[in-house]
Amino acid sequence: MPESVAPLVELIAKQLVDHPDEVSVSVGGGRDGEHSDLYELAVKQDDLGQVIGRQGRTARAIRAVVRAAAAKHGRRAQVEIVE
């Protein structure tokens, strides 16, 4: 069921950046094993600040939404923003 949250991460990120075609989300296993997912969000270097936001507020908000969406499916989720 991790695929159901990945499009959400991608949709949110694409709305925030100047280069939406450079956004990609990869899904991997999280630290907690089979009940946890790790979403790696990659954006263009120029857009990194827009995804992180002032003092990391935007990144925290993205993570909160993703955690809530994953919890709805009985899973845990982490979002990592990579360059």
DSSP file (Angstrom, degrees, kcal/mol; ACC not computed):
  #  RESIDUE AA STRUCTURE BP1 BP2  ACC     N-H-->O    O-->H-N    N-H-->O    O-->H-N    TCO  KAPPA ALPHA  PHI   PSI    X-CA   Y-CA   Z-CA
    1    1 A M    >         0   0    0      0, 0.0     3,-1.3     0, 0.0     4,-0.4   0.000 360.0 360.0 360.0   1.4    0.0    0.0    0.0
    2    2 A P  G >>  +     0   0    0      0, 0.0     4,-1.3     0, 0.0     3,-1.1   0.777 360.0  69.1 -65.2 -23.7    2.9    2.5    0.0
    3    3 A E  G 34 S+     0   0    0      1,-0.2    24,-0.0     2,-0.2     0, 0.0   0.774  87.8  65.8 -65.1 -24.1    2.1    3.3   -3.6
    4    4 A S  G <4 S+     0   0    0     -3,-1.3     4,-0.3     1,-0.2    -1,-0.2   0.748 106.3  40.1 -72.1 -22.1   -1.1    5.1   -2.5
    5    5 A V  T <> S+     0   0    0     -3,-1.1     4,-1.9    -4,-0.4     3,-0.4   0.726  99.4  73.9 -96.7 -25.8    0.9    7.8   -0.6
    6    6 A A  H  X S+     0   0    0     -4,-1.3     4,-2.3     1,-0.2     5,-0.2   0.893  94.4  51.9 -57.5 -43.8    3.7    8.3   -3.2
    7    7 A P  H  > S+     0   0    0      0, 0.0     4,-2.6     0, 0.0    -1,-0.2   0.844 107.5  54.6 -62.6 -30.3    1.4   10.2   -5.6
    8    8 A L  H  > S+     0   0    0     -3,-0.4     4,-2.4    -4,-0.3    -2,-0.2   0.927 108.0  47.8 -66.3 -44.8    0.3   12.5   -2.8
    9    9 A V  H  X S+     0   0    0     -4,-1.9     4,-2.3     1,-0.2    -1,-0.2   0.924 114.3  47.5 -60.2 -44.8    4.0   13.4   -2.0
   10   10 A E  H  X S+     0   0    0     -4,-2.3     4,-2.6     2,-0.2    -2,-0.2   0.906 110.9  50.9 -64.6 -42.9    4.6   14.0   -5.7
   11   11 A L  H  X S+     0   0    0     -4,-2.6     4,-1.4     2,-0.2    -2,-0.2   0.926 111.5  47.0 -61.8 -46.4    1.5   16.2   -6.1
   12   12 A I  H  X S+     0   0    0     -4,-2.4     4,-0.8     1,-0.2     3,-0.3   0.940 114.2  47.1 -61.3 -47.5    2.3   18.4   -3.1
   13   13 A A  H >X S+     0   0    0     -4,-2.3     4,-1.4     1,-0.2     3,-1.0   0.900 108.1  54.9 -64.0 -41.5    5.9   18.9   -4.2
   14   14 A K  H 3< S+     0   0    0     -4,-2.6    -1,-0.2     1,-0.3    -2,-0.2   0.816 105.0  54.4 -63.5 -29.2    5.0   19.7   -7.8
   15   15 A Q  H 3< S+     0   0    0     -4,-1.4    -1,-0.3    -3,-0.3    -2,-0.2   0.713 110.8  46.8 -75.0 -19.4    2.7   22.4   -6.6
   16   16 A L  H << S+     0   0    0     -3,-1.0    -2,-0.2    -4,-0.8    -1,-0.2   0.746 100.8  72.5 -93.6 -25.9    5.5   24.1   -4.6
   17   17 A V     <  -     0   0    0     -4,-1.4    30,-0.0     1,-0.1     6,-0.0  -0.423  68.8-135.5 -98.6 164.7    8.4   24.1   -7.1
   18   18 A D  S    S+     0   0    0      1,-0.2    -1,-0.1    -2,-0.1    -4,-0.0   0.696 104.0  46.8 -85.0 -22.2    9.3   26.1  -10.2
   19   19 A H    >   +     0   0    0      1,-0.1     3,-1.8    25,-0.1    25,-0.3  -0.702  64.4 169.1-120.6  76.5   10.4   22.9  -12.1
   20   20 A P  G >  S+     0   0    0      0, 0.0     3,-1.3     0, 0.0    -1,-0.1   0.772  73.8  63.6 -64.1 -25.8    7.6   20.3  -11.5
   21   21 A D  G 3  S+     0   0    0      1,-0.2    -7,-0.0    -7,-0.1    -2,-0.0   0.627  96.1  60.9 -74.2  -9.0    8.9   17.9  -14.2
   22   22 A E  G <  S+     0   0    0     -3,-1.8     2,-0.3    -8,-0.1    -1,-0.2   0.414  81.5 106.5 -92.7   0.5   12.1   17.5  -12.0
   23   23 A V    <   +     0   0    0     -3,-1.3     2,-0.3    -4,-0.2    20,-0.2  -0.642  43.4 170.4 -84.3 133.2   10.2   16.1   -9.0
   24   24 A S  E     -A   42   0A   0     18,-2.2    18,-3.0    -2,-0.3     2,-0.4  -0.998  18.0-159.6-142.6 147.2   10.6   12.4   -8.3
   25   25 A V  E     -A   41   0A   0     -2,-0.3     2,-0.4    16,-0.2    16,-0.2  -0.990   6.9-169.8-126.7 125.4    9.5   10.2   -5.4
   26   26 A S  E     -A   40   0A   0     14,-2.1    14,-2.8    -2,-0.4     2,-0.5  -0.918  12.6-143.6-115.1 146.7   11.0    6.9   -4.7
   27   27 A V  E     +A   39   0A   0     -2,-0.4     2,-0.3    12,-0.2    12,-0.2  -0.903  26.8 159.0-113.2 131.7    9.6    4.4   -2.1
   28   28 A G  E     -A   38   0A   0     10,-2.7    10,-3.0    -2,-0.5     2,-0.2  -0.842  46.1 -74.6-138.2 177.5   11.7    2.2    0.1
   29   29 A G  E     -A   37   0A   0     -2,-0.3     8,-0.3     8,-0.2     5,-0.1  -0.539  47.5-136.0 -75.9 141.1   11.4    0.3    3.3
   30   30 A G  E >   -A   33   0A   0      6,-1.8     3,-0.9     3,-0.6     6,-0.1  -0.135  29.9 -92.3 -85.5-173.8   11.4    2.4    6.5
   31   31 A R  T 3  S+     0   0    0      1,-0.2     3,-0.1     6,-0.1    -1,-0.1   0.746 118.3  62.0 -73.1 -25.1   13.3    1.7    9.7
   32   32 A D  T >  S-     0   0    0      1,-0.3     3,-0.5    44,-0.0     2,-0.4   0.324 102.9-127.5 -89.1   9.1   10.4   -0.2   11.4
   33   33 A G  E X  S+A   30   0A   0     -3,-0.9     3,-1.4     1,-0.2    -3,-0.6  -0.652  72.1   0.4  88.9-136.4   10.3   -3.0    8.8
   34   34 A E  E 3  S+     0   0A   0     -2,-0.4    -1,-0.2     1,-0.3    -3,-0.0   0.613 128.9  54.3 -74.6 -12.6    7.2   -4.0    6.9
   35   35 A H  E <  S+     0   0A   0     -3,-0.5    41,-2.4    40,-0.1     2,-0.4   0.268 101.4  69.3-101.8  11.2    4.8   -1.5    8.5
   36   36 A S  E <   - b   0  76A   0     -3,-1.4    -6,-1.8    39,-0.2     2,-0.4  -0.972  59.9-163.6-133.4 144.4    6.9    1.5    7.6
   37   37 A D  E     -Ab  29  77A   0     39,-2.2    41,-2.0    -2,-0.4     2,-0.5  -0.955   9.4-148.7-127.7 146.4    7.7    3.3    4.3
   38   38 A L  E     -Ab  28  78A   0    -10,-3.0   -10,-2.7    -2,-0.4     2,-0.6  -0.971  10.3-162.6-115.6 122.6   10.4    5.8    3.4
   39   39 A Y  E     -Ab  27  79A   0     39,-3.1    41,-3.0    -2,-0.5     2,-0.7  -0.922   4.0-158.4-106.8 119.2    9.6    8.3    0.7
   40   40 A E  E     -Ab  26  80A   0    -14,-2.8   -14,-2.1    -2,-0.6     2,-0.6  -0.879   7.3-160.1-100.4 115.4   12.6   10.0   -0.8
   41   41 A L  E     -Ab  25  81A   0     39,-3.0    41,-2.7    -2,-0.7     2,-0.5  -0.852   7.5-170.5 -99.1 118.7   11.6   13.3   -2.5
   42   42 A A  E     +Ab  24  82A   0    -18,-3.0   -18,-2.2    -2,-0.6     2,-0.3  -0.939  10.6 167.6-113.5 130.0   14.1   14.6   -5.0
   43   43 A V        -     0   0    0     39,-1.0   -20,-0.1    -2,-0.5     5,-0.1  -0.869  44.9 -79.0-131.7 166.3   13.7   18.1   -6.5
   44   44 A K    >>  -     0   0    0    -25,-0.3     3,-1.6    -2,-0.3     4,-0.6  -0.366  45.1-114.3 -63.7 146.0   16.0   20.3   -8.6
   45   45 A Q  G >4 S+     0   0    0      1,-0.3     3,-1.0     2,-0.2     4,-0.4   0.834 116.2  57.3 -52.6 -37.7   18.6   22.1   -6.5
   46   46 A D  G 34 S+     0   0    0      1,-0.2     3,-0.3     2,-0.1    -1,-0.3   0.778 108.1  47.4 -65.4 -26.6   17.0   25.5   -7.3
   47   47 A D  G <> S+     0   0    0     -3,-1.6     4,-1.5     1,-0.2     3,-0.5   0.446  82.4  96.0 -95.1  -1.9   13.7   24.3   -5.8
   48   48 A L  H <X S+     0   0    0     -3,-1.0     4,-2.0    -4,-0.6     5,-0.2   0.886  82.5  52.5 -59.1 -41.7   15.1   22.8   -2.6
   49   49 A G  H  > S+     0   0    0     -4,-0.4     4,-2.8    -3,-0.3    -1,-0.2   0.836 106.4  53.7 -64.4 -33.2   14.4   26.0   -0.6
   50   50 A Q  H  4 S+     0   0    0     -3,-0.5    -1,-0.2    -4,-0.2    -2,-0.2   0.837 110.8  45.9 -71.3 -32.0   10.8   26.0   -1.7
   51   51 A V  H  < S+     0   0    0     -4,-1.5    -2,-0.2    -3,-0.2    11,-0.2   0.845 118.5  41.6 -78.4 -34.5   10.2   22.5   -0.5
   52   52 A I  H  < S-     0   0    0     -4,-2.0     7,-1.9    -5,-0.2     6,-0.7   0.908  96.2-168.7 -79.4 -43.2   12.0   23.0    2.8
   53   53 A G    ><  -     0   0    0     -4,-2.8     3,-1.6    -5,-0.2     2,-0.3  -0.054  40.3 -28.2  80.5 174.9   10.5   26.4    3.5
   54   54 A R  G >  S-     0   0    0      1,-0.3     3,-2.0     2,-0.2     4,-0.1  -0.492 133.8 -11.0 -68.1 125.5   11.4   28.9    6.1
   55   55 A Q  G 3  S-     0   0    0     -2,-0.3    -1,-0.3     1,-0.3    -2,-0.1   0.731 124.3 -68.3  55.0  25.2   12.8   27.2    9.2
   56   56 A G  G <> S+     0   0    0     -3,-1.6     4,-2.2    -7,-0.1    -1,-0.3   0.632  97.5 134.8  76.7  14.5   11.7   23.9    7.7
   57   57 A R  H <> S+     0   0    0     -3,-2.0     4,-2.2     1,-0.2    -4,-0.2   0.898  70.9  48.1 -65.6 -41.1    8.0   24.7    8.1
   58   58 A T  H  > S+     0   0    0     -6,-0.7     4,-2.5     2,-0.2    -5,-0.2   0.922 111.9  49.8 -66.6 -42.9    7.0   23.5    4.7
   59   59 A A  H  > S+     0   0    0     -7,-1.9     4,-2.4     1,-0.2    -2,-0.2   0.903 110.8  50.2 -61.6 -41.0    8.9   20.2    5.0
   60   60 A R  H  X S+     0   0    0     -4,-2.2     4,-2.1    -8,-0.3    -1,-0.2   0.893 110.3  50.1 -63.8 -39.4    7.3   19.6    8.4
   61   61 A A  H  X S+     0   0    0     -4,-2.2     4,-2.2     2,-0.2    -2,-0.2   0.907 110.1  49.6 -66.8 -41.5    3.9   20.2    6.9
   62   62 A I  H  X S+     0   0    0     -4,-2.5     4,-2.4     1,-0.2     5,-0.2   0.935 111.8  49.2 -60.6 -46.0    4.5   17.8    4.1
   63   63 A R  H  X S+     0   0    0     -4,-2.4     4,-2.5     1,-0.2    -2,-0.2   0.881 109.7  51.7 -62.2 -38.2    5.7   15.2    6.6
   64   64 A A  H  X S+     0   0    0     -4,-2.1     4,-2.1     2,-0.2    -1,-0.2   0.914 110.8  47.2 -65.9 -42.6    2.6   15.7    8.7
   65   65 A V  H  X S+     0   0    0     -4,-2.2     4,-2.4     2,-0.2    -2,-0.2   0.911 113.6  48.2 -64.8 -42.7    0.3   15.2    5.8
   66   66 A V  H  X S+     0   0    0     -4,-2.4     4,-2.5     2,-0.2     5,-0.2   0.906 110.5  51.0 -66.5 -41.4    2.1   12.1    4.6
   67   67 A R  H  X S+     0   0    0     -4,-2.5     4,-2.3    -5,-0.2    -1,-0.2   0.911 111.7  48.3 -60.6 -41.7    2.1   10.6    8.1
   68   68 A A  H  X S+     0   0    0     -4,-2.1     4,-1.4     2,-0.2    -2,-0.2   0.908 112.0  48.3 -66.2 -42.0   -1.6   11.2    8.4
   69   69 A A  H  X S+     0   0    0     -4,-2.4     4,-0.6     1,-0.2    -2,-0.2   0.897 113.9  46.7 -65.8 -39.7   -2.3    9.6    5.0
   70   70 A A  H ><>S+     0   0    0     -4,-2.5     5,-2.4     1,-0.2     3,-1.1   0.882 107.6  56.6 -69.2 -38.0   -0.2    6.6    5.8
   71   71 A A  H ><5S+     0   0    0     -4,-2.3     3,-1.7     1,-0.3    -1,-0.2   0.835  97.7  62.8 -62.9 -32.0   -1.8    6.2    9.2
   72   72 A K  H 3<5S+     0   0    0     -4,-1.4    -1,-0.3     1,-0.3    -2,-0.2   0.799 107.0  44.5 -61.9 -27.6   -5.2    6.0    7.4
   73   73 A H  T <<5S-     0   0    0     -3,-1.1    -1,-0.3    -4,-0.6    -2,-0.2   0.258 123.8-105.5 -98.6   9.8   -3.8    2.8    5.8
   74   74 A G  T < 5S+     0   0    0     -3,-1.7     2,-0.3     1,-0.3    -3,-0.2   0.784  84.2 113.2  73.8  27.6   -2.4    1.5    9.0
   75   75 A R      < -     0   0    0     -5,-2.4     2,-0.4    -8,-0.1    -1,-0.3  -0.792  62.0-126.4-125.5 167.2    1.2    2.3    8.1
   76   76 A R  E     -b   36   0A   0    -41,-2.4   -39,-2.2    -2,-0.3     2,-0.4  -0.885  27.7-167.1-111.3 148.8    4.0    4.6    9.2
   77   77 A A  E     -b   37   0A   0     -2,-0.4     2,-0.4   -41,-0.2   -39,-0.2  -0.988  13.3-168.0-140.5 146.8    5.7    6.9    6.8
   78   78 A Q  E     -b   38   0A   0    -41,-2.0   -39,-3.1    -2,-0.4     2,-0.5  -0.982  11.6-150.6-129.0 143.6    8.8    9.1    6.7
   79   79 A V  E     -b   39   0A   0     -2,-0.4     2,-0.5   -41,-0.2   -39,-0.2  -0.969  11.1-172.1-116.7 127.1    9.7   11.7    4.1
   80   80 A E  E     -b   40   0A   0    -41,-3.0   -39,-3.0    -2,-0.5     2,-0.6  -0.976  14.6-145.6-118.2 128.6   13.3   12.4    3.3
   81   81 A I  E     -b   41   0A   0     -2,-0.5     2,-0.3   -41,-0.2   -39,-0.2  -0.843  23.0-174.3 -96.6 119.5   14.2   15.3    1.0
   82   82 A V  E      b   42   0A   0    -41,-2.7   -39,-1.0    -2,-0.6    -2,-0.0  -0.788 360.0 360.0-114.2 155.7   17.3   14.6   -1.1
   83   83 A E              0   0    0     -2,-0.3   -38,-0.2   -41,-0.2   -41,-0.1   0.435 360.0 360.0 -84.9 360.0   19.2   16.8   -3.5
